[in-house]
Amino acid sequence: MRLRILDLDSSLPSQPPFVERLAGGRAERIDLTRSATSLRIMARRRAMDAFCERLADEGYASGGGPEITFYGSGDFHHLTAGLLRLVEEEVTVIHFDNHPDWVSFPPTFNCGAWVNRVLQLPHVRKVITLGPCSKDLAFPELKPANLAALRKGLLEIRPWRHAPSRVWRDYARGPAHRSQGGYIEWANLADGDWRVALREVISGVPTQTVWLTIDKDVLAEEEAATNWDQGAMSVDHLIEAIKLFALHRRVLGVDVCGDYSPPRFRDPFRAALAHFDHPAKPAPTPETLGRNATTNARLLACFEEVFA
């Protein structure tokens, strides 16, 4: 495997698990701090193109073992769309997140809409989102969410736990949802056996290759400190899922975000987006931030075991 740190917000290089691997030559740091302000929360097409060109120059997705990429705050999760642009094989995206990131407007690269950009890539067959608990699933037509992709089977969402979503149109049935009586009923992961649910998900993956994208806000607060509201999945659940996907499918790459960094912006537009989108919660203490280092260490150990 090839481990890269895309240093956008300085949240990663000083964490003990990365310090150790960088010093030992087992990880590579790519300094993107200068371009971070043009990428945080949302990225214009020119900024995304420049990001992809930089990674291509660094030999990203150039073959070999799986690409493992850590890149800081979940404010940058839309960079997954750039990472996948560099992949040439047909792939299914397995998305761990507390949010579906499926907003269809505005049609830009932003952290709430990147799933739609990924679904536009010709080699991406499907996105499967695991773990959301957030209010983004409430009244999804008003968001507006990409429910057309759900109806067509291009998108599958399995919340950790969420009440049925009120809708006014019919969105058919899929492996993880049922539309009836003005509601979408979800196949909640917390309602059944985790391993059984994972095997059901894997059986429905239409490709032999997968890409795993992980936002640590899918985890409970005792296991991560993020810029966003958080879900209820445990690290144990997440690691078990990684191992099962690696056992039954070929993993092309993994990207991980969801660390914390203070949101700083030069332009008022991004500042306003961050202000209204981020939940109101106090900045984490150094002790709280230590949860991220602990969780990242466990994820790194898992990747090194699975992809050795």
Sequence and secondary structure as in RCSB ss.txt:
>XXXX:A:sequence
MRLRILDLDSSLPSQPPFVERLAGGRAERIDLTRSATSLRIMARRRAMDAFCERLADEGYASGGGPEITFYGSGD
FHHLTAGLLRLVEEEVTVIHFDNHPDWVSFPPTFNCGAWVNRVLQLPHVRKVITLGPCSKDLAFPELKPANLAAL
RKGLLEIRPWRHAPSRVWRDYARGPAHRSQGGYIEWANLADGDWRVALREVISGVPTQTVWLTIDKDVLAEEEAA
TNWDQGAMSVDHLIEAIKLFALHRRVLGVDVCGDYSPPRFRDPFRAALAHFDHPAKPAPTPETLGRNATTNARLL
ACFEEVFA
>XXXX:A:secstr
 EEEEEESSSSSTTSHHHHHHHHTTS EEEE GGGGGGTSSEE HHHHHHHHHHHHHTTTT SSS EEEE SBGG
GTTHHHHHHHT  S EEEEEE SS   B SS SEETTTHHHHHHTSTTEEEEEEE   SGGGSSGGGTTB HHHH
HHTSEEEE SS   EE SS   B SSEEEETTEEEE  GGGS HHHHHHHHHHT  SSEEEEEEEGGGB GGG  
 SS    B HHHHHHHHHHHHHHSEEEEEEEE B      SSHHHHHHHHHHS       HHHHHHHHHHHHHHH
HHHHHH  
